Structure formats: structure tokens, C-alpha cells
Amino acid sequence: MGRPKRKAPGGQDGAAPPAGTAKRARTEELTGVRFKAQLRDPQGAGPALEAFVSAAKKLPREDVYDVVEGYIKISVECAEIFQLLSGEKRPESEMLLIFQVFEAILLRTASDLSHFHVVGTNIVKKLMNNHMKLICESLYASGYRMARACLNLMAAMVTQGPEAARDVCSHFDLNKKTLYTLVTKRDSKGVHDIRLAYIQFALSFLIAGDDSTVAQVLELKEFIPCIFSSGLKEDRISTINILLSTLKTKVVHNKNITKTQKVRFFTGQVLNHIASLYSWKGIVDVSLENVETSAEDAGKTMVRELVHNFLMDLCCSLKHGINFYDASLGTFGRGGNLTLLHFLLGLKTAADDELVAELVVNILKVCPDLLNKYFKEVTFSFLPRVQSTWSSNIKLLNKIYAAQPDISRAFQTREFIPLPRLLAMVMVTTVPLVCNKIMFTQALNLDSKSVKHTALSLISVILERALKTIDYCLNTGAWQESGVYTAAMMEDFVRLFREALSKILPDLNAIVWVWQSLRKQETEQDDEKAKKRGNKTPATCVAPQSDDAETILLKAALLQVICLYQKVVPHVVMQYNFDFSKLLKGIISEEGLREEVPVTLQHLVLKVALALPASKFLWLKAQEGPDAEIIGGKRSVFYLLMKMFVTSSHSHLKSSTKLLIVKILRDTGVFEHTWQELELWLEHLDDTEQENKEAVIQFLERVLLTLVANPYSYTDKASDFVQEASALQASMTRQDADDVSIPISHIDDVLDMVDVLVEGSEGLDEEVGFLLNEDMIVLTFPFSAVVPAALEARNKLLLGTESEAGESIVAYLTGVLTDLLHTQRDPLALCLLLQSYDKLEPPLPPCCRQLSRFNRYYSLWIPEPAREALALQTSGSPAPPDPPGSSFSALLQMAYTGQGQGQGQGPGTFPLLDEGVQGRLRAALLHLPTHRALRSARHLLLYLKSTVENFGQLGRRTGPPLLQFLLDLLRHLVLHCQQLDAQNQQKRQAAQAESDLFLDVESMASLELADDKTLEEVLVAILKHPTLEGWYLALEQQALPPHTLSPVLVKLLAAHLSAGVLPLLVASAPVLQSLGQLGLLARYSEAITQSVLKELRKRRACAATLMPKALPQLEALRGLHPYMEGSQLREVTLALLSLPEAHLVAQRSTESRQKERHLNALGETLVQLLTSRPQEQLQSGELLRASEYVRGLGALLPALAVDELDAVLLQALQREPALAPAVGVALLDYCLARQTPVALGTAALLLQHSRPHLLRFERWCRRASLGLCLQEALDDFLPVVRVYLQCRTREHFTRPAAVSSAVIPVLRKALWRPLQTGLLSADGPLESGLHQEILAQLVPFARAKDLRVLMDRLPRLLQTPGSHKSWVVADSVLAVLEGSAEELRAWKKTLLEACVQWLIASFSSGQQDDGTQDREKQMLLRLNELLNSLNEVDPGDWQKFVKTGLKFRYQDHAFLKALCAAVQLLYVPESAARSQLTQLSVVHAMLTQHSLFLPTLLTAGEEEPPGSPVREALVDLMSVAVRLCPSVCESSHFAVLLGAYGASLSVLDQKILLLLRAYEQNSHSLVNFRLLTWGPAAVEHQKTCQSLGKSLWKQPSVGDILRLLDPDRMMKTVLHFPQNRRLLPPEDTQEPIFKDRSTMDLSDLYDPCFLLHLFSELTRPEFVVDCRKFVDSNALGLTVTALSSYDPLMRAAAYSVLAAYYSQLEGARFREQPQVLYLLDVVRNGIRTKNMRLTFTLTLFIAKAALQILKPEEHMYLKVNKFLLSHEYLNMNKVPGFYQFFYSSDFETSQTAPEASSYGLLAVFSW
């Protein structure tokens, strides 16, 4: 056909059209009516369709008419459009428009026009049934636009819902290869093409389909995978985003898609196609905000992140991904996770791409079983080579193993694994498979520093991981509670582990060779440079060159590896014969540390030396061989270490070097017990002047080498002088040797064993015969053998040719020996040794003045008979004293030396007593460093001991102040150490924060400084000193140490020493408590306890006398009792309580005795002890001591009258009420007279738990002044009176009856009127309720007149909500009226009226807190009791109660429950009051038409507050109303009840089911609700029915009903089927609610009564059942399991459902239909009798077999099918396939039979 020529806009003459025509053209818009009319016009269909499509593309919009909605409203069937398809063949362009119109309508009905969902469903069905052939022909036509339109239309059809998706999937062939070719047709310009339409069509099944449809689509081999294999990385970003996001949400995160199905879909090939998006090259079609780079780079980054997140979810999650966890870590050789393995092998860019590497690392982290397989098959080369590729591969290797857990997961299993297999599992995550000895050796032999460093770093990583495993295995605490492995087993495992590692790691020879080769290269370079420079300038010295960064890192890694070797594989180190001191080459020279060597290397070298055994170093002899000059000539390594120590500028390096030197010397065996002295020698070496250090180092090296080479002569000398000192001390004293602190015989024995100590002291304790404790070591080994060796070397030096260097050596030795002298507990042996070596013969050296001065100082500790005249003292004039030093020790020594020289002079000549000197000492103490604190403490203790020993010479005026000052300095020293420790802790926290970011040497030093034990060591040295321990409170204990003082001086010494030690103890106690070292105070606490007890025994034996102002033991007790043991405090407390009261009260003059008495020191001490820690005074199991404690305290209270002691007694009785009878009865009079709250509380406790006190109170009540006493303090006495009234009837036979009966009238007379007045007054009684409770207890004894007055006025009070506590009085009156029936009934009516009024008032108040709810609950219970008794109520009150309650307490469970009980009682047919009350139908209407009825009843179970079964109470109330008044039933209630029903076995759902049955029994049928929906689905269905007309809504389909069933919950119901549940409720008096005795929560199970009725309707012949869904939802399994029910009706219903389902199954068409049908045939053939009951085990097997048929990927699929095919019928007397499955070699299969049997046994036991 030719087209007419286009006319000009203006017509023939170019004139414009009329204005009216243009206006009409603009105003005419397309409406639904116009569109429908145009479609009927054959000529106007095309333009109408085009206009409709263009208008639909702009919708939905608020300002535009919705033509789609307008059309489908007037044409629900869309008949006009279908008419166009049904007619003659249309042109392609018109067919394209028709498809687009359908697409537009379907897209809208699937989204915002979902209420027209029925329209879309009808369109889909008509297209599928009538026009599918046309759509397929158009799809495969050559037209580009037509194919795209067909795909878009089918995608829109699928979006209509699961049913539509299922229909399209079944009617359209998705396996057609021609279909897959469409996905390759893309548009190069990036517009909407066929490929995109295909992707949308494929994804629509995943979006709209249900789980079965999704699973079915995933089973198609090429339908979706062809998208990935056809150039995915060239797609647009939006396409990739929708593809990956849909797969993630609908497949990966879909819990109903099994892991096996995911593995089948995401094959290795598909995963590699997805991973190709890491190198995406597509088009950017999305807006990128805040992008700094180009759009192309930003798009690549976005796509890479999208694919990375998707693959991380898919491949790295045991929950959602395709990962299977292998507990054997791949050591069993199973083929698990093969898909992931193939995927990993396909990731070729893992070593170069960070995101791909992260993906590989995380996959192997989740699946460690793939580690060995991956490295065995991966194409990456790990053969060492000098290439960046190898470094990248090793970097990837490090990342993979860094992500693995530090401790292998093999240790987490609860099953025992043999050690060889356990070792193989641990090695999987410890050592990479590609790492072996050959690889490491080859890497270390390559001439490349980077390769060597990489190899050493890898070795370090492996060793660090292994070290963590070893530490974990050797942690005995982790295996003590483990029932799998023992500590011994783990030790064996560690041995095997170390052996396995040693076979993989390179030899130490290869590692050390790297160091030597580096040193050789450096030496050659230095020689070449020296030669070159020597030719030019021979006089110049060549400075050593520092290493480059690469070399430094290589050396650091090498040293780190050697350290780890010692920790992980120490046997390898021990077997390697190498002198590791050669590692010091290049680090240390004779000048000390080389400045060009980095601090890190120095630290690591020291770390290696400290870690390795000392036997691996040649420390103490010169190096031999050709390298001797390199390391320092003939100097020993030990010399170099000392040089390193003095030249190091870093505190941490210096401390590490000192530790190394001490370790070397200690390992020689010479310094076994005196190694701490070595730190003193090194410290003075470091403090020596710089110009003298070299001479001192050489001297010290010579001394130590000589000593180590021949130690015996010097140790013998030391022991000789110790023995000489002990003999001298023995001869100087008149006491026997047995009284000496250490017997001389023992000292001799020990000294004879010195030779043994040199070699080792392991057997010393056994050979000598006593324990060599710390004190014994201090006295036996006061100094080391280095002292005589040094003195001998000094003398040789002074007398030899090198005497010019003697002055510096003498100065060094003098400083060392002076400090060593100050650290001695008994300096006599050292002083005698020094005196013997100072016997120098003339001519004397120039430094004799220093020796002379030092000789005079140490001679102060040598007794006069033992002093010898030395040539030093007679030669020349005495040396002038050194200028006073600024240090604390120097000042103290100068002051004490002045004292020593001024003995016998006036007190003004003693510098230590001078205030200026004391001030300077205190100031110097504040600047004392931490490392000198312990030495200063021992220095002070030495002077203190000397002062005590010389106290007789000092006299009364000098000795006491000197003692006080020295003890005060010790106290200040402790406080200063405490401050230093606090500062160190702060430094440690700061250093810890810094070290988390960057660990340097200084921060490590700060960390170590905070870990020192200086404070603890100072306290131990002070508090364990014999002088302090022996003399403290010695006079009070009458246990004085040995002395030669007169009695007067002894008392003076003991008193001042004890007084000075107490502040020291008080200052130390808190520190000791924080350190957990209170045991250091044990001797002092014991001294305090014994001295106090001795003093108390002495005072108890004599009459009370005037107390001294201060007893030292009492002051000590009051100061230290918080830190003493509880047993000591209890002993002292009981002794104090046993004293007569006169000893505790201060003595007053005669005139003031009548006034208030005061406590003396003993009384105040007692109060302090009792009030400080009262909870420790009574211990469980010590009732005897506790009774003495309470008895004594009770006896003293009346005399002392202290408020604090009253509280102590009350707390004691509250903890142990059984002790009340131990208290004297006189205490009750004291408590009643004192009238304080604490005293009266004690009285109440005594009355409650003691009969004698009860009798005492009764006698007290008979006093004439009782009434006046009670009136004055009524509120205070009420608790006591209440307790008495409660306890008066208990064990009344133990008290005279006359006394007990006479008390009540007295109390009634004194209390009735004030209590009644307070109760009925306007203000009301107290809130405590005591008035009401006591008045109620007095009501039985009230006079008739008083009772009548109370009964007349009480009801008005009871009606107010605030009077709830007054009801106890009403109950008491009720009990009194039990004898009179008329009065009792009248009183109950009065109470009923008051109760109803109270509830109405409380409901109306609006308060609903916890207290109000509890009170209302109690009152509602009272209402039910009164109604049960009276069976009537006032109609007006009842109406108000119901209306008010429903208005304000509709959701209150207690109210609804009470209302239900009241309705059952009042509305029974035989009730006379029923006609006068509000009609029950009105009550029911008020209940169901309430605004809260639907929100309350339709609340989901999880939304209901716990412990508030409001819905259950509401259903109970409705059930009662239906039973008593059937006319209230209406069919409209069904929808609400079904919406509230959950189909479970919960009590609520059972009651709703009974209520539905009650409706049916009252002629209201559920025929209209035949296909029952329940829960939220029923509510939504009812909403749809109300919003749409009957032409638009339809009944739910069978598939919709089956989709409401939760398969997991159905399976749980099958496993725990309620076999005793009855199909119909019992007609007898049995409880209709089913209850199970098992622990299973019934709310988690479906109710088979409901489901069987439902299934019987679903399987009716007129319905089409999705038979596969019936099996998949476990509906068939539940029906079969119902055959095991004990109820015949239940089994009959199940048989009926199975018969109907069998008929449906025969006509069904799905893949597994023959197998399910055969299963039912096998079951049917085995049933021999009518309505036969099957065993639960058998039905469970059938249910699981039916479900297994649908899962061919499961391991039991083949087993079950083979079993079924081998049987024509099931033997109902056996467990099917028990032996076949039980003895299967497959572990998972063998678990099936026992599992089924266990559930069967469980069912039997629960029955």
C-alpha cells in the first residue's frame, strides 16, 4: 500500500487551522473508555495501541491520567486486545504493539496495581492456553524488535506470581538451544537489546517464582549459565548489578535452596566466568557520584567490588555459600569442595590482583581442606628464583597462611584423634605443602638478598605459627578439664610436631652460612676500600661503612629465625656444633658497639644470645683461628660484652647486655646463690669515669676469667672467713650455740659442701639434712667468690708493674665493696676478709689513703679484739674525706661515719641527729632512682641493726632518736618506692599504647621497667629482717632476742623499736595487700595477737585498774586489724568480749559516776574490731565460737550502750538467727528501754527465734507503765508487737499459760483505740501496714461493742483504692463471724459490694503500674471467692464492673480470667440472678465489638508480651459465652478466629479450634471456608474479599494453602508426632486440651486434627493438587505419621487422605511421580488389616523416604531407592533396612537407622 502524501501544516494554502480544532486536539487525552472504543474500530486499533504504549511508559504519575487502570477497570478480561490476536494475522508492527500493551498491563498489575492481580493472572492463562504458539513463532523470528518484545512479555507474565512463573516454566520449553542463542545478540551501542531482555526473562523466574520453581530453573543446564559464558565482562554495569544482586538474594541467601543445588548450578566454569568481571571492559551506564578518577576507572572499580562481594558471599560462607566443611582438613582424601578447587585453580591473577588474592585467601580460610590440594595442582611456581613473580607468589602464600587460625581447628573437635593423624591435620595449616628443606636451602644459597630475606621471612612465619601451637599444647590448664586429650598426650604430640618441623626446615648450617657470607662480603669490601685509600692517603684511617637497608633487614630476619629455632625446635640447635659467638662479628668491637650498626640488630643479637644455651658460645676464652683479629684480637667475647655494656646508649640494650653477662656467669656454677651481686659489679663498672673504664674492664675480665678457671680456692677463702666470723661471734657472746639464730654446726656442714655448690646444688637438701631456705643462704653465702679474687688481683696489681692503673681499680673496688658491705645482713665475714687482704707491706702504693679510709669505715663492724693494726693506718697522715656526695647512700654513709667517729661525745656531734642532715637525707630520698631502692633499704637496715647492737653504748639520749629516725627513713623509702611503682605503671600504659602502633627499643624498656619487682623486694628485705621481726613487741611477748643490755635499756629499746616499726607496718600493709603478699605481715600479726591476748589474760585475772594512755599492742591492733587474718581477729574479739565490763569502761571520779560512762582503750578497740569487719566475726561451721561471740556481746551491750555495737549484734543475729537463744534475756530489757530502731529490731529478732525472750516480753508487757510507754512511741514498738502476736502461739507449752493469756488484754487495752482511730481517720494509717496487721490480730480478742463499731465504719474505707492493706482487718472479722451464718453472709455481701466498688475505682483511676496490677490481681481473686460463696451480686454493681473493666482493663489477663469465672458462675441456667443481670449477649457484644478486640486477638504470638496470655483468656471468655448463650454465634466471627488461629498444638490454638467446633455445633458451617487459610494469610484474604467484588477475588488455590505450611515445622511435627492426640475432643469429663509430658514445646508443632481435616478437603476430586508440593511440604509425611496414632479416628482420617491423594497422584505429572507412587504401593501392600496402626519408627521411615525421593543430591537417595525397589511390600514388624543401613560403610548412612529408632523409642517413652 502506498502512503498518502504528507500535507503541509497549513493546508493547501498554508493557512493555519482554526483555533477551536487545536484546542480540542490538546484536550483529547487517551482514557480507558476511549481506548476500548478505538480497539473495536479495525482501522483505529494501531494508533490506539501505539498511544496506549506511549502513555503507559509515563505511568504511574500523579498528574497524569492512568489509562492502564482505567482500561482494566472497564475490561477485566481485556477481551478487545485478545480479539485482535484471535482474528486474522496482524502485521508485525501491530503484533509488536499488542505484546507491548500486554507487557505494560502485566507490569502494572504486578506492582502498584496489585489489587487487580486477578486481571494479570487471567491474561497469563489466556496467553498460555491460546496464544503460546504465536509467541514462540514471534520469538524465534528474525526480527530484532519482535524477539525482544516477546522476551519482555514473557518476563512480565512471570512477574505475576509464583503460579504464573510455574505455568510459564511448564508451558514454555526452556531447554531449547535456539533460545540460548538469543543471549548472544547484543547491541554495540549499549541500548536495550535482546541480551538484556533475555537476562530479565531468566531472572524473572528467580524473582517471582517460589522455591520449587527456582530450583527447577537452576536445574536447567544452559538457561542461566549461558548468560555468563557469552561475554559477561562486556555487559553494562546496570546489567551486572541486577544479575549479581538477584542471584545473591534469590539463590545464595535462599535457605530453601540446598547447598547441593547451589553447587550444581555454580560450577567451576560458571564461577570462572563470573570472576572474569575482575577485568571488566563494558559500558558505564550509571551515574557515579564523588568520583575523582575517570568514569571508566570508577566503573571498573564498582564492578570489581560488586563481583568481589558476590563471590565472597558465595564461596566463603558455610551458611549461605557452596562450602562444605571437612573436619579432617583434607587428610582423609575425600573429594569435597571440588568445585571450589577448580575455581581456585582458574584464578590465574591471584598473585597480582589484590581482590582476587583476598578471595583466594578467604576461600582457603573457610575450606582449609583445599590447602594441600591447591598447592599441589596450582600452576604458580614456588621454586626460588631472582624474579618478582616468585616474590609475588610467596607473598600470596604468606597471606593465605596468615588468614588461617593460629591454633588448628583439629583441637576443637570433641572426638579423640590419633596423634599421627592429628599431626597431619595440624601440619595442614602450619606448613605449606610447597615448603620443604630443599626449597629453603636453595633460596638461601641464591646470591640475592631479597630472595634470602623472603625465604627467612617465610620460615619466621612458619615458626611463629608453630610456636603458638606448641604453647597451646603445653598449657596444662587447657587439658585438665578436657575429656579428649591429656597433658601427657600433648607432650608426645609436641615431640612429634617438632620432629616433623625439623624435617621441613633448613639446617642451621645454611642459615648461619648466610650471616658468614655477609660478613665475608663486608670484609672484602672494606679491604678493597682500604687498599684504594691506602694508595692515595696511607695515613688516613678507613672508617667502616654501614650496611644498607636491605642487608639490615636480612640480618634482622636471620637473627629472628635463630631465636625461633631455639623455641620451636631446640633439639636442632643442640645437635648443631657451632660457636654462635661468631654472630657478634660486625656488631661489637674492642671499642664497644659500632655506631653504624642499627639498634635493632644489636637488640636481636642480644636476644639470640639470651635465648640460646650458654654452651653454644665460647664466652670466656679467646677466639681461635684466622678470624681472631676480626673479632678483637686476643680479647674474649666476655670482654666484648662488657665493652658493649658500657658503651651502649640505649637503656634497653644496656639492661639486656647486663642480663646476658649475668646469665653467662651464673651458668658457670660459681654464682649459684650470689648471682645478684654481679649486678652490683656491673653497675659500678657503668658508673666508672670514661677514661678509667678500659682499665677496669680489663681488670674485671682478668678477675672473672681467673675465678671461673679455678673457683675452688676462692670459694674456700670465702667459706673460711664466714666460718671465722661465726666462731668469733660465738666467742663474743655468753649464750649457748643453740640460742644463735643459725647453729654453728649447721654452718660448718654447709661450708663443707661449698664444693658441691660450685658444681650444682640439686642434692644439697638431701645430703645436709635440712632445707636451705633464703635466710640460710643469706648467712651462709653473704658474698661471692669474686670478692677474694678481686682483692687478690688488686694486691698483685698494686705490687706489680702496673701500679699506675691501681688508683682507678682501687676506686672501683672501693665503691663496689662499700655497696656490698651495705647489703650485708651480717657484715662481719666480709669485713674480716677485707682486713686480711689489706695487710699490705711497705712500700705502700700511692692509693693507700683510699684504702685507709675504707679500712676505717668497715672496721666499725669488726669487734675490738679482732681488729688488727695495719700498715695502711700508720702510714702518713690520714686522707682527707671525699667531698660529700649528693646521693642518698653517700649522705647516709657520711652522716653515719661521723657518728662512728664521735662515739662517746655529746649528742650534738652525731650528724644523723642533726636536723639539717636529716632534712638533706629526706630530700635526697625523694630523688632515689628505682634500681638503688633495694640497696638503700639494706643500707638502712644495716645501720639499724648496728644501732640495736650498740644501743648500750649510745645511751638513752642518743639511741632512741637514732632508732626513730632510721625507722622513719625506712617508712619514707617504702612510700617513695610506691610512688615510683605508680609512675612505672603509667609509663607502661603509655608505652603499651605506643608499642601497639610501633615497637621500638625505648618503649620495650618502659614495658620491662613496669614489670620490675623492686617494691616487692624492698618490702621483703625490710619486713623479713631479723632485727625487726625479733624485737617487735618482744617485751610485750616476754620473748626478747639475745642481748647484753640492762633491763632499763632493754625496755627502752623494745618500746622505741616497736613504736617506730608500727608506722612502717601501717604504710606497708596497703601495698602488700595490693601485691597479694600479706603473708609478710604474718610474724608481726602473730606478735600483735599473742601480746594482746597475754595482756587480756593478765587483766582478766586481776581487778579493774586505770588503763595506761597507750598500749603498743593495742595501737598496733587498731592500726593493722584490717590486714590481719580472720582467725586472729576472732580470737582477740572473743577475749575482749569475755572481759568484765569494768575493764572496758574508763574509770571516773566518784562525783561523775552517775553520768554517762566512756569507753577506755580496750572498749574502743573492741568497738573498732566489731564494726570494721563484722561479716568475718562469724564463720559457718563455727557455731560454738559464734555463740560465745554473741553471748559476750549481748552481756556487754547494757553496760556499754554504744550504737555501733547495737548494729553489730543485729547484723550477727540476722546472719545466724539460731544464735538468739544464746543471748541473755536481760538484753531484751535493754533493747526495749533504749527504743532505737536498731535496738527494737534486735528485740524483734529475739522474740521471733527465742522462747525465753518471748516469756520475758510477756512479763514486760504486764508492767503498769506499758500503756504510757506504747502511746509515747507507738510506731517504734509496732514491729515488736507484730512479731510477738505472730509467735505467741508457737510452743506455748514452754511458757506459763496464765502469763500468755494475760498479755492479750493488756495489749488490746493499750493498742485498740489508737490503732482503730488511726485506721479510720481521714489521714489513714501508715504505709507500712503495721496498724492494719496488728489490729487484725487483735480482732479475735475485741469486745463486741468495739467490733460492731469497726464493722460499721470499715466498709466505707474498704471501697477506696488506697485502702488495700486494710482488707486484712476485714478478713479477720470474717474469721470471727464464722459461728454466725446470718451475720457471716451479711458481712460477705458487704465485702462483695466493697470489693466491686474498689475494683471499679481502681480501674477508673488510670494507673496500671506493677504495684497496681498486683493489688488488682489479689482483689479479683477475692471477688471470685466471694462470688463462689454468695452466688449473687448487685446488678448495678455488676454492670458497672463489666463496663469499667472492659473499658480500662481489656488487655489485662487477670481481669479477663476473673470475668470468665464470674460469667460461668452467674449465668448458669439454674442461677436465679441471671435474669436481673446484664444479658450475656450484651456482654459478648461488648467483648467482640470493642476497639481492642481485633488488635488483641490478631496479635502474633511473638508480639505478645511474655507471661501475658491475654489472647487465651479472651478465647476462654468467648467460649464460655458461646456455651451459655449459643445465640451469640455469627458466621462473621469465623474470619477473625481463623486469623487468630496458628494451626499449632499450643493451648491457645487448641482452644480456638474447640471454639470453631462449638460454632459448627450451633448451626454455623465452615462450608464457605472449605479451603481454610489461617493466621496472617486468612487476614489478608479477608481484606481482599472486602475490598474487591466477587467477580475479582477468588478462593485460594490448593497450592496457596500448601505454601502456608512451613516444611521445617512440618518435619518437626513428624519427628515429634503427638500420638495420643484425639481427632475429636472427648465427650466425657476429660480435659479437652491435649498436653504432652515430653519437654518439646507444643507451640512448635502443627495440630494434626486441623491438618488432616484440611488435607481431606484439599484432596477432593474437584481440586487439582500439586502432588509434588504435597510431598515437598511434608504434608504426605505428616499424613503417613498419623497412621501411628493411638486414636482410631485419627488413623481413619489419615487413611482417607492417603486414598484421596493416591487418586490425585495417579493423574499427576512430575519427574518423581513414579517413585512416590511406588512408595505408596509398597506401603499399601504391607497393610494387612483395616485401620491398622503402624509403628512410629516405620511411619518416620516412610515420611523421610518420601522426602528423600525429591532430593537426588542427598547421600541417602540411592540407598532408599535401592531398598524400595527390592521390596514389594513393607514388613510392618521390622525397622525398614535397619541392618542394611546400620552396617553401611558410609558413616552418614549408618546414622540413619539408629536415628529413626531413637525417635521411635522417644515416642514410646513419652507415651
Salt bridges, closest charged atoms under 4 A:
ASP63 OD2 - ARG61 NH2 3.08
ASP66 OD2 - ARG108 NH2 2.54
GLU69 OE2 - LYS73 NZ 3.51
GLU77 OE1 - LYS126 NZ 3.28
GLU80 OE2 - LYS36 NZ 3.68
GLU80 OE2 - ARG40 NH2 3.75
GLU94 OE2 - ARG90 NH1 3.06
ASP112 OD2 - ARG108 NH2 2.70
ASP210 OD2 - ARG166 NH1 2.66
ASP210 OD2 - ARG1603 NH1 3.54
GLU219 OE1 - ARG264 NH1 3.89
ASP235 OD1 - ARG186 NH1 2.80
ASP235 OD2 - ARG195 NH2 2.71
GLU296 OE2 - LYS300 NZ 3.86
ASP313 OD2 - LYS248 NZ 3.45
ASP313 OD2 - HIS253 NE2 3.60
ASP353 OD1 - ARG304 NH2 2.75
GLU354 OE1 - LYS399 NZ 2.84
GLU358 OE1 - HIS308 NE2 3.37
ASP406 OD2 - LYS468 NZ 3.39
GLU499 OE2 - ARG495 NH1 3.64
ASP507 OD1 - LYS437 NZ 3.40
GLU522 OE1 - ARG519 NH1 2.38
GLU522 OE2 - LYS555 NZ 2.75
ASP547 OD2 - LYS555 NZ 2.70
ASP548 OD1 - LYS449 NZ 3.97
GLU596 OE2 - ARG594 NE 2.31
ASP627 OD2 - LYS585 NZ 3.03
GLU683 OE2 - HIS931 NE2 3.46
GLU683 OE2 - ARG932 NH2 3.67
GLU683 OE1 - ARG935 NH2 2.46
ASP686 OD1 - LYS654 NZ 3.18
ASP687 OD2 - ARG932 NH2 3.16
GLU694 OE1 - LYS643 NZ 2.42
GLU701 OE1 - ARG635 NH1 3.16
ASP775 OD1 - ARG825 NH1 3.26
GLU792 OE1 - LYS717 NZ 2.87
GLU792 OE2 - LYS796 NZ 3.43
ASP819 OD2 - HIS684 NE2 2.50
ASP819 OD1 - HIS822 ND1 3.96
ASP819 OD2 - ARG935 NH1 3.31
ASP838 OD1 - ARG794 NH2 2.95
GLU864 OE1 - ARG867 NH1 3.29
GLU868 OE1 - LYS839 NZ 2.85
ASP882 OD1 - ARG853 NH2 2.98
GLU949 OE2 - LYS945 NZ 2.39
ASP968 OD2 - ARG922 NH2 3.12
ASP968 OD1 - ARG971 NH2 2.88
ASP968 OD2 - HIS972 ND1 3.29
GLU1002 OE2 - HIS650 ND1 3.14
GLU1008 OE1 - HIS652 ND1 3.65
ASP1011 OD1 - ARG988 NH1 3.04
GLU1029 OE1 - ARG1083 NH1 3.35
GLU1095 OE1 - LYS1098 NZ 3.44
GLU1095 OE2 - ARG1099 NE 2.91
GLU1141 OE1 - ARG1157 NH1 3.45
GLU1164 OE1 - ARG1118 NH1 3.46
GLU1176 OE1 - ARG1173 NH1 3.21
GLU1182 OE1 - ARG1130 NE 3.60
ASP1203 OD1 - ARG1234 NH2 2.27
ASP1206 OD2 - ARG1234 NE 2.77
ASP1229 OD2 - ARG1256 NH2 2.45
GLU1258 OE2 - ARG1295 NE 3.17
ASP1275 OD1 - HIS1331 NE2 3.79
GLU1291 OE1 - ARG1251 NH1 3.94
GLU1333 OE1 - ARG1282 NH1 3.47
ASP1346 OD2 - ARG1343 NE 3.10
ASP1371 OD1 - ARG1422 NH1 2.67
GLU1416 OE2 - ARG1449 NH2 2.82
GLU1432 OE2 - ARG1385 NH2 3.01
GLU1432 OE2 - LYS1389 NZ 3.44
GLU1512 OE2 - LYS1551 NZ 2.93
ASP1516 OD2 - LYS1551 NZ 2.96
GLU1530 OE1 - HIS1533 NE2 3.88
GLU1580 OE2 - LYS1583 NZ 3.94
ASP1600 OD1 - ARG1603 NH2 2.72
ASP1647 OD2 - ARG1621 NH2 2.82
GLU1657 OE1 - ARG1570 NE 3.09
GLU1657 OE1 - ARG1660 NE 3.83
GLU1662 OE2 - ARG1660 NE 2.60
GLU1712 OE1 - ARG1668 NE 3.14
GLU1712 OE2 - ARG1711 NH2 3.38
ASP1721 OD1 - ARG1724 NH2 3.24
GLU1788 OE1 - HIS1755 ND1 3.42
GLU1795 OE2 - LYS1744 NZ 3.15
